[in-house]
Amino acid sequence: MSDQIQKTPLPSRQFSLTERIHNQRIAQICLSIILLLFGLYTIKAFLIALLWGLIFAIASWPLYLKIRRKWPLQKYSFLLPLLFSFIIVLVFMLPLSIIVAEASKDFEVLLNWVTQASHSGLPPPDWLQNIPFEKDKVIHWWDQNLSNPESASALLSNLQLKHGIYLTQKIGSQLLHRGILFIFSILTLFFLFKDGDSFIEQCLRGSRRLFGKQGENIAQQMIASVHGTLSGLVLVGLGQGFLLGILYTICGTPHAAMFGLFTAIAAMIPFCPIIAIGIVTLVTLTQVSSIAALVILVVGAIVVFVADHFIRPALIGGSTELPFIWVLVSILGGVETWGIIGLFIGPAIMSAIIMLWNNWTKNPKFSNES
């Protein structure tokens, strides 16, 4: 009997406990990756909104913590997140309200202009005399196409107003879509404020389990890059727009507040503020005088030069620990790939890559030095 037991053949392959655990971990990793990809695909329409909410939270979290320590209504924990979210809404809605108000002033003027051009024609305006080049040709074109009521009516009909109405509807639908995404961004911001401590703790715990101390360092570097980008691009851009908006007002440029906001938004992207200043210069040249236009051009160029060559490199490079050339490339590449949100995503990704590269090249194992 014992001989039979000893001669009984064992299974051809037996999995040890270690092998079984190893295979289960591989299966768990594959399942996690598949579920993550499906989850991202499910929320892809709102992914940008969630990222904006995360960026808003990272940018305002230090200030939120300072105020929370002194917040008197501790038992009403939802009030402070709600207040901060409302402040973020005001920060975006006030400039938008100014732009809408300025645009609405001109809408009625535009309708009256179209009506007058169709019935009685339009004489050449006085500002055409201030054009520094091809003035005679422009005035001649105006006389041929707009001074005569029949020519003006034919020209306006060729603009295909039906297509203009269709374009207006498309713009309206896009504004509605952007508005919904903005609401989701604010909701994300509110819950990050409300549950931020537990969210940070979970992220740190998961990062340490996956990547060790290195993962936490990379996360801190990316957060620092968001703060540096906020200071170096957004705040400096708003400062340029504010200063130049005052200059536009002094020089008598029409719609100075709207052009100031336009310059501030353009100043957040490298090389773009000079384009905005050039547009304002042309408007001032045609509407005010050549001297005022020259002042705007010269002073604007000085403000942009100082901001781009002294203030921004110190703010962004100091916090991200990146050479300014990499900051510039990451910003432009981020905007090209991700849109406006790329202003923050680009430097954050690049700072993490540079940090990984520096850590890898400083490791003695990979050094060829003796």
C-alpha positions as YAML, in Angstrom:
chain: A
units: angstrom
residues:
- id: 1
  name: MET
  ca: [0.00, 0.00, 0.00]
- id: 2
  name: SER
  ca: [2.80, 2.35, 0.91]
- id: 3
  name: ASP
  ca: [4.57, 1.52, -2.34]
- id: 4
  name: GLN
  ca: [1.45, 2.46, -4.29]
- id: 5
  name: ILE
  ca: [1.21, 5.80, -2.49]
- id: 6
  name: GLN
  ca: [4.84, 6.58, -3.19]
- id: 7
  name: LYS
  ca: [4.46, 5.64, -6.83]
- id: 8
  name: THR
  ca: [1.34, 7.79, -7.32]
- id: 9
  name: PRO
  ca: [2.41, 10.51, -9.84]
- id: 10
  name: LEU
  ca: [2.20, 14.14, -8.65]
- id: 11
  name: PRO
  ca: [0.35, 16.78, -10.78]
- id: 12
  name: SER
  ca: [2.39, 17.98, -13.72]
- id: 13
  name: ARG
  ca: [2.42, 21.55, -12.37]
- id: 14
  name: GLN
  ca: [1.59, 22.86, -8.94]
- id: 15
  name: PHE
  ca: [1.38, 26.57, -8.22]
- id: 16
  name: SER
  ca: [3.03, 27.60, -5.04]
- id: 17
  name: LEU
  ca: [1.45, 30.22, -2.80]
- id: 18
  name: THR
  ca: [4.00, 32.81, -3.97]
- id: 19
  name: GLU
  ca: [3.21, 32.20, -7.62]
- id: 20
  name: ARG
  ca: [-0.50, 32.38, -6.95]
- id: 21
  name: ILE
  ca: [-0.14, 35.73, -5.14]
- id: 22
  name: HIS
  ca: [2.09, 37.03, -7.94]
- id: 23
  name: ASN
  ca: [-0.47, 36.13, -10.59]
- id: 24
  name: GLN
  ca: [-3.27, 37.66, -8.57]
- id: 25
  name: ARG
  ca: [-1.33, 40.92, -8.31]
- id: 26
  name: ILE
  ca: [-0.78, 40.97, -12.06]
- id: 27
  name: ALA
  ca: [-4.49, 40.36, -12.61]
- id: 28
  name: GLN
  ca: [-5.35, 43.13, -10.14]
- id: 29
  name: ILE
  ca: [-3.02, 45.55, -11.91]
- id: 30
  name: CYS
  ca: [-4.48, 44.72, -15.32]
- id: 31
  name: LEU
  ca: [-8.02, 45.03, -14.00]
- id: 32
  name: SER
  ca: [-7.18, 48.36, -12.34]
- id: 33
  name: ILE
  ca: [-5.69, 49.73, -15.56]
- id: 34
  name: ILE
  ca: [-8.71, 48.61, -17.59]
- id: 35
  name: LEU
  ca: [-11.16, 50.13, -15.10]
- id: 36
  name: LEU
  ca: [-9.12, 53.35, -14.99]
- id: 37
  name: LEU
  ca: [-9.15, 53.66, -18.77]
- id: 38
  name: PHE
  ca: [-12.89, 52.99, -18.92]
- id: 39
  name: GLY
  ca: [-13.45, 55.52, -16.13]
- id: 40
  name: LEU
  ca: [-11.44, 58.21, -17.94]
- id: 41
  name: TYR
  ca: [-13.31, 57.46, -21.16]
- id: 42
  name: THR
  ca: [-16.62, 57.78, -19.31]
- id: 43
  name: ILE
  ca: [-15.83, 61.22, -17.85]
- id: 44
  name: LYS
  ca: [-13.80, 62.50, -20.80]
- id: 45
  name: ALA
  ca: [-16.36, 65.26, -21.52]
- id: 46
  name: PHE
  ca: [-15.86, 66.64, -18.00]
- id: 47
  name: LEU
  ca: [-12.19, 65.81, -17.52]
- id: 48
  name: ILE
  ca: [-11.03, 69.35, -18.36]
- id: 49
  name: ALA
  ca: [-13.58, 70.77, -15.90]
- id: 50
  name: LEU
  ca: [-12.28, 68.47, -13.17]
- id: 51
  name: LEU
  ca: [-8.69, 69.49, -13.94]
- id: 52
  name: TRP
  ca: [-9.65, 73.16, -13.74]
- id: 53
  name: GLY
  ca: [-11.26, 72.56, -10.36]
- id: 54
  name: LEU
  ca: [-8.09, 70.80, -9.17]
- id: 55
  name: ILE
  ca: [-5.90, 73.66, -10.39]
- id: 56
  name: PHE
  ca: [-8.12, 76.25, -8.70]
- id: 57
  name: ALA
  ca: [-7.87, 74.25, -5.47]
- id: 58
  name: ILE
  ca: [-4.08, 73.91, -5.64]
- id: 59
  name: ALA
  ca: [-3.64, 77.60, -6.39]
- id: 60
  name: SER
  ca: [-5.88, 78.81, -3.54]
- id: 61
  name: TRP
  ca: [-5.23, 76.07, -0.96]
- id: 62
  name: PRO
  ca: [-2.53, 77.95, 1.05]
- id: 63
  name: LEU
  ca: [-4.77, 80.99, 1.43]
- id: 64
  name: TYR
  ca: [-7.72, 78.73, 2.28]
- id: 65
  name: LEU
  ca: [-5.74, 77.07, 5.08]
- id: 66
  name: LYS
  ca: [-4.74, 80.43, 6.58]
- id: 67
  name: ILE
  ca: [-8.33, 81.63, 6.68]
- id: 68
  name: ARG
  ca: [-9.64, 78.27, 7.92]
- id: 69
  name: ARG
  ca: [-7.44, 78.46, 11.02]
- id: 70
  name: LYS
  ca: [-9.15, 81.73, 11.97]
- id: 71
  name: TRP
  ca: [-12.63, 80.77, 10.79]
- id: 72
  name: PRO
  ca: [-15.03, 81.36, 13.72]
- id: 73
  name: LEU
  ca: [-17.81, 79.01, 12.55]
- id: 74
  name: GLN
  ca: [-15.93, 75.73, 12.78]
- id: 75
  name: LYS
  ca: [-19.03, 73.60, 13.23]
- id: 76
  name: TYR
  ca: [-20.45, 74.91, 9.94]
- id: 77
  name: SER
  ca: [-17.63, 73.40, 7.91]
- id: 78
  name: PHE
  ca: [-19.37, 73.78, 4.57]
- id: 79
  name: LEU
  ca: [-19.67, 77.60, 4.76]
- id: 80
  name: LEU
  ca: [-16.01, 78.44, 4.18]
- id: 81
  name: PRO
  ca: [-15.66, 76.15, 1.11]
- id: 82
  name: LEU
  ca: [-18.89, 77.65, -0.23]
- id: 83
  name: LEU
  ca: [-17.58, 81.19, 0.35]
- id: 84
  name: PHE
  ca: [-14.25, 80.47, -1.36]
- id: 85
  name: SER
  ca: [-15.99, 78.86, -4.32]
- id: 86
  name: PHE
  ca: [-18.25, 81.90, -4.64]
- id: 87
  name: ILE
  ca: [-15.19, 84.19, -4.61]
- id: 88
  name: ILE
  ca: [-13.66, 82.18, -7.47]
- id: 89
  name: VAL
  ca: [-16.91, 82.61, -9.41]
- id: 90
  name: LEU
  ca: [-16.75, 86.38, -8.88]
- id: 91
  name: VAL
  ca: [-13.14, 86.49, -10.03]
- id: 92
  name: PHE
  ca: [-14.23, 85.08, -13.39]
- id: 93
  name: MET
  ca: [-17.67, 86.63, -13.72]
- id: 94
  name: LEU
  ca: [-16.68, 90.25, -13.04]
- id: 95
  name: PRO
  ca: [-14.29, 90.50, -16.03]
- id: 96
  name: LEU
  ca: [-16.79, 88.66, -18.20]
- id: 97
  name: SER
  ca: [-19.52, 91.08, -17.12]
- id: 98
  name: ILE
  ca: [-17.33, 94.03, -18.10]
- id: 99
  name: ILE
  ca: [-16.72, 92.54, -21.54]
- id: 100
  name: VAL
  ca: [-20.44, 91.82, -22.07]
- id: 101
  name: ALA
  ca: [-21.37, 95.33, -20.93]
- id: 102
  name: GLU
  ca: [-18.85, 96.92, -23.28]
- id: 103
  name: ALA
  ca: [-19.97, 94.72, -26.16]
- id: 104
  name: SER
  ca: [-23.65, 95.46, -25.56]
- id: 105
  name: LYS
  ca: [-22.96, 99.18, -25.85]
- id: 106
  name: ASP
  ca: [-21.65, 98.68, -29.35]
- id: 107
  name: PHE
  ca: [-24.32, 96.24, -30.49]
- id: 108
  name: GLU
  ca: [-27.01, 98.88, -30.86]
- id: 109
  name: VAL
  ca: [-24.50, 101.18, -32.52]
- id: 110
  name: LEU
  ca: [-23.69, 98.40, -35.01]
- id: 111
  name: LEU
  ca: [-27.38, 97.86, -35.82]
- id: 112
  name: ASN
  ca: [-27.87, 101.59, -36.40]
- id: 113
  name: TRP
  ca: [-24.75, 101.64, -38.54]
- id: 114
  name: VAL
  ca: [-26.05, 98.78, -40.74]
- id: 115
  name: THR
  ca: [-29.47, 100.47, -41.07]
- id: 116
  name: GLN
  ca: [-27.96, 103.83, -42.00]
- id: 117
  name: ALA
  ca: [-25.57, 102.25, -44.49]
- id: 118
  name: SER
  ca: [-28.44, 100.42, -46.23]
- id: 119
  name: HIS
  ca: [-30.72, 103.50, -46.51]
- id: 120
  name: SER
  ca: [-28.53, 106.58, -46.84]
- id: 121
  name: GLY
  ca: [-24.93, 105.38, -47.07]
- id: 122
  name: LEU
  ca: [-22.04, 106.27, -44.79]
- id: 123
  name: PRO
  ca: [-19.60, 109.12, -45.41]
- id: 124
  name: PRO
  ca: [-15.90, 108.43, -44.68]
- id: 125
  name: PRO
  ca: [-15.23, 108.90, -40.94]
- id: 126
  name: ASP
  ca: [-12.64, 111.37, -39.72]
- id: 127
  name: TRP
  ca: [-10.32, 108.70, -38.35]
- id: 128
  name: LEU
  ca: [-9.48, 107.55, -41.87]
- id: 129
  name: GLN
  ca: [-7.38, 110.69, -42.17]
- id: 130
  name: ASN
  ca: [-5.06, 109.33, -39.44]
- id: 131
  name: ILE
  ca: [-4.12, 106.17, -41.33]
- id: 132
  name: PRO
  ca: [-0.33, 106.37, -41.88]
- id: 133
  name: PHE
  ca: [-0.28, 104.34, -45.13]
- id: 134
  name: GLU
  ca: [-2.53, 103.72, -48.16]
- id: 135
  name: LYS
  ca: [-4.91, 106.40, -46.89]
- id: 136
  name: ASP
  ca: [-6.12, 107.46, -50.35]
- id: 137
  name: LYS
  ca: [-6.88, 103.90, -51.43]
- id: 138
  name: VAL
  ca: [-8.86, 103.18, -48.25]
- id: 139
  name: ILE
  ca: [-10.89, 106.38, -48.62]
- id: 140
  name: HIS
  ca: [-11.53, 105.60, -52.30]
- id: 141
  name: TRP
  ca: [-12.75, 102.07, -51.39]
- id: 142
  name: TRP
  ca: [-15.04, 103.57, -48.73]
- id: 143
  name: ASP
  ca: [-16.54, 106.01, -51.24]
- id: 144
  name: GLN
  ca: [-17.12, 103.24, -53.76]
- id: 145
  name: ASN
  ca: [-18.69, 100.72, -51.35]
- id: 146
  name: LEU
  ca: [-20.21, 102.52, -48.36]
- id: 147
  name: SER
  ca: [-20.92, 106.13, -49.28]
- id: 148
  name: ASN
  ca: [-23.42, 105.05, -51.95]
- id: 149
  name: PRO
  ca: [-26.59, 103.47, -50.40]
- id: 150
  name: GLU
  ca: [-27.01, 100.97, -53.25]
- id: 151
  name: SER
  ca: [-23.38, 99.81, -53.03]
- id: 152
  name: ALA
  ca: [-23.55, 99.62, -49.24]
- id: 153
  name: SER
  ca: [-26.76, 97.57, -49.37]
- id: 154
  name: ALA
  ca: [-25.23, 95.17, -51.90]
- id: 155
  name: LEU
  ca: [-22.08, 94.81, -49.82]
- id: 156
  name: LEU
  ca: [-24.02, 94.04, -46.65]
- id: 157
  name: SER
  ca: [-26.19, 91.50, -48.45]
- id: 158
  name: ASN
  ca: [-23.03, 89.72, -49.64]
- id: 159
  name: LEU
  ca: [-22.05, 89.19, -46.02]
- id: 160
  name: GLN
  ca: [-24.77, 86.50, -45.85]
- id: 161
  name: LEU
  ca: [-26.47, 87.49, -42.63]
- id: 162
  name: LYS
  ca: [-28.10, 84.06, -42.39]
- id: 163
  name: HIS
  ca: [-24.64, 82.60, -41.92]
- id: 164
  name: GLY
  ca: [-24.02, 85.26, -39.31]
- id: 165
  name: ILE
  ca: [-27.14, 84.17, -37.42]
- id: 166
  name: TYR
  ca: [-25.99, 80.56, -37.65]
- id: 167
  name: LEU
  ca: [-22.57, 81.58, -36.33]
- id: 168
  name: THR
  ca: [-24.24, 83.43, -33.45]
- id: 169
  name: GLN
  ca: [-26.21, 80.29, -32.57]
- id: 170
  name: LYS
  ca: [-23.04, 78.20, -32.61]
- id: 171
  name: ILE
  ca: [-21.31, 80.71, -30.35]
- id: 172
  name: GLY
  ca: [-24.31, 80.63, -28.01]
- id: 173
  name: SER
  ca: [-24.25, 76.84, -27.79]
- id: 174
  name: GLN
  ca: [-20.51, 76.88, -27.12]
- id: 175
  name: LEU
  ca: [-20.99, 79.46, -24.37]
- id: 176
  name: LEU
  ca: [-23.68, 77.26, -22.82]
- id: 177
  name: HIS
  ca: [-21.38, 74.23, -22.95]
- id: 178
  name: ARG
  ca: [-18.50, 76.20, -21.41]
- id: 179
  name: GLY
  ca: [-20.83, 77.49, -18.73]
- id: 180
  name: ILE
  ca: [-21.85, 73.95, -17.75]
- id: 181
  name: LEU
  ca: [-18.20, 72.90, -17.57]
- id: 182
  name: PHE
  ca: [-17.45, 75.95, -15.43]
- id: 183
  name: ILE
  ca: [-20.22, 74.93, -13.01]
- id: 184
  name: PHE
  ca: [-18.69, 71.45, -12.72]
- id: 185
  name: SER
  ca: [-15.29, 73.03, -12.08]
- id: 186
  name: ILE
  ca: [-16.73, 75.09, -9.23]
- id: 187
  name: LEU
  ca: [-18.50, 72.02, -7.80]
- id: 188
  name: THR
  ca: [-15.19, 70.14, -7.94]
- id: 189
  name: LEU
  ca: [-13.50, 73.06, -6.23]
- id: 190
  name: PHE
  ca: [-16.13, 73.12, -3.46]
- id: 191
  name: PHE
  ca: [-15.74, 69.42, -2.63]
- id: 192
  name: LEU
  ca: [-11.93, 69.68, -2.76]
- id: 193
  name: PHE
  ca: [-12.09, 72.51, -0.24]
- id: 194
  name: LYS
  ca: [-14.57, 70.61, 1.91]
- id: 195
  name: ASP
  ca: [-12.77, 67.24, 1.87]
- id: 196
  name: GLY
  ca: [-9.29, 68.45, 0.98]
- id: 197
  name: ASP
  ca: [-7.50, 67.04, 4.02]
- id: 198
  name: SER
  ca: [-8.72, 63.49, 3.49]
- id: 199
  name: PHE
  ca: [-8.09, 63.75, -0.26]
- id: 200
  name: ILE
  ca: [-4.48, 64.86, 0.32]
- id: 201
  name: GLU
  ca: [-3.94, 62.08, 2.86]
- id: 202
  name: GLN
  ca: [-5.27, 59.44, 0.46]
- id: 203
  name: CYS
  ca: [-3.09, 60.76, -2.38]
- id: 204
  name: LEU
  ca: [0.02, 60.72, -0.19]
- id: 205
  name: ARG
  ca: [-0.73, 57.20, 1.06]
- id: 206
  name: GLY
  ca: [-1.29, 55.90, -2.46]
- id: 207
  name: SER
  ca: [1.79, 57.68, -3.80]
- id: 208
  name: ARG
  ca: [4.01, 56.21, -1.10]
- id: 209
  name: ARG
  ca: [2.71, 52.71, -1.75]
- id: 210
  name: LEU
  ca: [3.31, 52.97, -5.48]
- id: 211
  name: PHE
  ca: [6.44, 55.11, -5.79]
- id: 212
  name: GLY
  ca: [7.83, 55.57, -2.29]
- id: 213
  name: LYS
  ca: [9.25, 58.89, -1.18]
- id: 214
  name: GLN
  ca: [10.09, 59.78, -4.79]
- id: 215
  name: GLY
  ca: [6.40, 59.99, -5.72]
- id: 216
  name: GLU
  ca: [5.70, 62.47, -2.93]
- id: 217
  name: ASN
  ca: [8.62, 64.64, -4.05]
- id: 218
  name: ILE
  ca: [7.34, 64.68, -7.63]
- id: 219
  name: ALA
  ca: [3.85, 65.64, -6.47]
- id: 220
  name: GLN
  ca: [5.25, 68.49, -4.38]
- id: 221
  name: GLN
  ca: [7.30, 69.68, -7.35]
- id: 222
  name: MET
  ca: [4.24, 69.69, -9.63]
- id: 223
  name: ILE
  ca: [2.22, 71.61, -7.03]
- id: 224
  name: ALA
  ca: [5.04, 74.14, -6.72]
- id: 225
  name: SER
  ca: [5.04, 74.55, -10.51]
- id: 226
  name: VAL
  ca: [1.30, 75.36, -10.43]
- id: 227
  name: HIS
  ca: [1.93, 78.04, -7.80]
- id: 228
  name: GLY
  ca: [4.87, 79.40, -9.79]
- id: 229
  name: THR
  ca: [2.85, 79.46, -12.99]
- id: 230
  name: LEU
  ca: [0.03, 81.24, -11.20]
- id: 231
  name: SER
  ca: [2.42, 83.90, -9.92]
- id: 232
  name: GLY
  ca: [4.56, 84.22, -13.01]
- id: 233
  name: LEU
  ca: [1.90, 84.06, -15.71]
- id: 234
  name: VAL
  ca: [-1.53, 84.83, -14.31]
- id: 235
  name: LEU
  ca: [-0.70, 87.44, -11.67]
- id: 236
  name: VAL
  ca: [1.97, 89.13, -13.78]
- id: 237
  name: GLY
  ca: [-0.39, 89.09, -16.76]
- id: 238
  name: LEU
  ca: [-3.16, 90.66, -14.69]
- id: 239
  name: GLY
  ca: [-0.69, 93.27, -13.48]
- id: 240
  name: GLN
  ca: [0.30, 94.15, -17.03]
- id: 241
  name: GLY
  ca: [-3.33, 94.38, -18.08]
- id: 242
  name: PHE
  ca: [-4.13, 96.64, -15.12]
- id: 243
  name: LEU
  ca: [-1.21, 99.02, -15.78]
- id: 244
  name: LEU
  ca: [-1.83, 99.16, -19.51]
- id: 245
  name: GLY
  ca: [-5.58, 99.55, -18.95]
- id: 246
  name: ILE
  ca: [-4.80, 102.71, -16.96]
- id: 247
  name: LEU
  ca: [-2.56, 103.85, -19.81]
- id: 248
  name: TYR
  ca: [-5.34, 103.20, -22.34]
- id: 249
  name: THR
  ca: [-7.72, 105.30, -20.23]
- id: 250
  name: ILE
  ca: [-5.25, 108.17, -19.97]
- id: 251
  name: CYS
  ca: [-4.60, 108.11, -23.72]
- id: 252
  name: GLY
  ca: [-8.35, 108.15, -24.46]
- id: 253
  name: THR
  ca: [-8.56, 104.74, -26.13]
- id: 254
  name: PRO
  ca: [-12.22, 103.68, -26.55]
- id: 255
  name: HIS
  ca: [-13.33, 100.72, -24.41]
- id: 256
  name: ALA
  ca: [-10.18, 100.99, -22.30]
- id: 257
  name: ALA
  ca: [-11.48, 98.53, -19.68]
- id: 258
  name: MET
  ca: [-12.25, 95.86, -22.27]
- id: 259
  name: PHE
  ca: [-8.89, 96.30, -23.99]
- id: 260
  name: GLY
  ca: [-7.19, 96.16, -20.58]
- id: 261
  name: LEU
  ca: [-8.80, 92.77, -19.90]
- id: 262
  name: PHE
  ca: [-7.89, 91.62, -23.40]
- id: 263
  name: THR
  ca: [-4.26, 92.63, -22.78]
- id: 264
  name: ALA
  ca: [-4.25, 90.88, -19.39]
- id: 265
  name: ILE
  ca: [-5.48, 87.61, -20.91]
- id: 266
  name: ALA
  ca: [-2.99, 87.87, -23.77]
- id: 267
  name: ALA
  ca: [-0.16, 88.68, -21.32]
- id: 268
  name: MET
  ca: [-0.61, 85.29, -19.64]
- id: 269
  name: ILE
  ca: [0.85, 83.66, -22.77]
- id: 270
  name: PRO
  ca: [4.44, 84.50, -23.87]
- id: 271
  name: PHE
  ca: [4.74, 86.71, -26.98]
- id: 272
  name: CYS
  ca: [1.00, 87.42, -27.04]
- id: 273
  name: PRO
  ca: [0.85, 90.74, -25.11]
- id: 274
  name: ILE
  ca: [2.67, 92.59, -27.88]
- id: 275
  name: ILE
  ca: [-0.06, 91.46, -30.29]
- id: 276
  name: ALA
  ca: [-2.73, 92.91, -28.00]
- id: 277
  name: ILE
  ca: [-0.75, 96.13, -27.63]
- id: 278
  name: GLY
  ca: [-0.42, 96.35, -31.41]
- id: 279
  name: ILE
  ca: [-4.19, 96.03, -31.85]
- id: 280
  name: VAL
  ca: [-4.83, 98.71, -29.22]
- id: 281
  name: THR
  ca: [-2.24, 100.92, -30.88]
- id: 282
  name: LEU
  ca: [-4.03, 100.68, -34.23]
- id: 283
  name: VAL
  ca: [-7.39, 101.44, -32.59]
- id: 284
  name: THR
  ca: [-5.90, 104.44, -30.80]
- id: 285
  name: LEU
  ca: [-4.25, 105.61, -34.02]
- id: 286
  name: THR
  ca: [-7.54, 105.59, -35.91]
- id: 287
  name: GLN
  ca: [-9.78, 106.80, -33.10]
- id: 288
  name: VAL
  ca: [-7.62, 109.22, -31.07]
- id: 289
  name: SER
  ca: [-4.25, 110.45, -32.37]
- id: 290
  name: SER
  ca: [-0.85, 109.28, -33.55]
- id: 291
  name: ILE
  ca: [0.87, 110.67, -30.43]
- id: 292
  name: ALA
  ca: [-1.38, 108.64, -28.08]
- id: 293
  name: ALA
  ca: [-0.80, 105.55, -30.20]
- id: 294
  name: LEU
  ca: [2.98, 106.06, -30.04]
- id: 295
  name: VAL
  ca: [2.85, 106.43, -26.26]
- id: 296
  name: ILE
  ca: [0.89, 103.17, -25.91]
- id: 297
  name: LEU
  ca: [3.29, 101.32, -28.19]
- id: 298
  name: VAL
  ca: [6.46, 102.52, -26.41]
- id: 299
  name: VAL
  ca: [5.22, 102.22, -22.83]
- id: 300
  name: GLY
  ca: [3.57, 98.86, -23.57]
- id: 301
  name: ALA
  ca: [6.78, 97.48, -25.04]
- id: 302
  name: ILE
  ca: [8.71, 98.59, -21.93]
- id: 303
  name: VAL
  ca: [6.18, 96.96, -19.58]
- id: 304
  name: VAL
  ca: [6.26, 93.69, -21.53]
- id: 305
  name: PHE
  ca: [10.09, 93.70, -21.68]
- id: 306
  name: VAL
  ca: [10.45, 94.18, -17.92]
- id: 307
  name: ALA
  ca: [7.82, 91.55, -17.11]
- id: 308
  name: ASP
  ca: [9.15, 88.90, -19.50]
- id: 309
  name: HIS
  ca: [12.87, 89.37, -18.82]
- id: 310
  name: PHE
  ca: [13.01, 90.09, -15.09]
- id: 311
  name: ILE
  ca: [9.81, 89.35, -13.18]
- id: 312
  name: ARG
  ca: [8.56, 86.13, -14.79]
- id: 313
  name: PRO
  ca: [11.89, 84.23, -14.90]
- id: 314
  name: ALA
  ca: [12.40, 84.96, -11.19]
- id: 315
  name: LEU
  ca: [8.89, 83.84, -10.17]
- id: 316
  name: ILE
  ca: [8.49, 80.77, -12.39]
- id: 317
  name: GLY
  ca: [12.08, 79.56, -12.48]
- id: 318
  name: GLY
  ca: [12.49, 79.96, -8.72]
- id: 319
  name: SER
  ca: [9.49, 77.81, -7.82]
- id: 320
  name: THR
  ca: [9.74, 75.18, -10.56]
- id: 321
  name: GLU
  ca: [13.56, 74.95, -10.54]
- id: 322
  name: LEU
  ca: [13.47, 75.00, -14.33]
- id: 323
  name: PRO
  ca: [15.61, 77.05, -16.72]
- id: 324
  name: PHE
  ca: [13.38, 79.66, -18.32]
- id: 325
  name: ILE
  ca: [13.83, 78.11, -21.78]
- id: 326
  name: TRP
  ca: [12.14, 74.93, -20.49]
- id: 327
  name: VAL
  ca: [9.45, 77.01, -18.82]
- id: 328
  name: LEU
  ca: [8.81, 78.75, -22.13]
- id: 329
  name: VAL
  ca: [8.70, 75.50, -24.12]
- id: 330
  name: SER
  ca: [6.40, 73.81, -21.59]
- id: 331
  name: ILE
  ca: [4.00, 76.77, -21.57]
- id: 332
  name: LEU
  ca: [3.77, 77.07, -25.36]
- id: 333
  name: GLY
  ca: [3.58, 73.30, -25.82]
- id: 334
  name: GLY
  ca: [0.96, 73.01, -23.10]
- id: 335
  name: VAL
  ca: [-1.22, 75.68, -24.68]
- id: 336
  name: GLU
  ca: [-0.84, 74.06, -28.10]
- id: 337
  name: THR
  ca: [-1.81, 70.62, -26.77]
- id: 338
  name: TRP
  ca: [-4.26, 71.31, -23.93]
- id: 339
  name: GLY
  ca: [-5.55, 74.82, -24.61]
- id: 340
  name: ILE
  ca: [-5.57, 77.46, -21.87]
- id: 341
  name: ILE
  ca: [-5.33, 74.82, -19.13]
- id: 342
  name: GLY
  ca: [-1.96, 73.89, -20.66]
- id: 343
  name: LEU
  ca: [-0.55, 77.02, -19.00]
- id: 344
  name: PHE
  ca: [-0.55, 74.97, -15.79]
- id: 345
  name: ILE
  ca: [-0.32, 71.38, -17.05]
- id: 346
  name: GLY
  ca: [2.71, 72.00, -19.28]
- id: 347
  name: PRO
  ca: [5.08, 73.37, -16.60]
- id: 348
  name: ALA
  ca: [3.84, 70.81, -14.05]
- id: 349
  name: ILE
  ca: [4.65, 67.88, -16.35]
- id: 350
  name: MET
  ca: [7.98, 69.36, -17.46]
- id: 351
  name: SER
  ca: [9.10, 70.05, -13.88]
- id: 352
  name: ALA
  ca: [8.34, 66.43, -12.95]
- id: 353
  name: ILE
  ca: [10.30, 65.13, -15.97]
- id: 354
  name: ILE
  ca: [13.30, 67.34, -15.20]
- id: 355
  name: MET
  ca: [13.22, 66.24, -11.55]
- id: 356
  name: LEU
  ca: [13.21, 62.57, -12.56]
- id: 357
  name: TRP
  ca: [16.07, 63.19, -14.98]
- id: 358
  name: ASN
  ca: [18.17, 65.00, -12.38]
- id: 359
  name: ASN
  ca: [17.59, 62.25, -9.80]
- id: 360
  name: TRP
  ca: [18.47, 59.55, -12.33]
- id: 361
  name: THR
  ca: [21.66, 61.23, -13.55]
- id: 362
  name: LYS
  ca: [22.81, 61.96, -9.97]
- id: 363
  name: ASN
  ca: [22.45, 58.31, -8.94]
- id: 364
  name: PRO
  ca: [25.96, 56.83, -8.44]
- id: 365
  name: LYS
  ca: [24.88, 53.52, -10.03]
- id: 366
  name: PHE
  ca: [24.46, 55.20, -13.40]
- id: 367
  name: SER
  ca: [27.48, 57.45, -13.18]
- id: 368
  name: ASN
  ca: [30.48, 56.71, -15.39]
- id: 369
  name: GLU
  ca: [32.75, 58.76, -13.19]
- id: 370
  name: SER
  ca: [35.36, 56.85, -11.35]
...
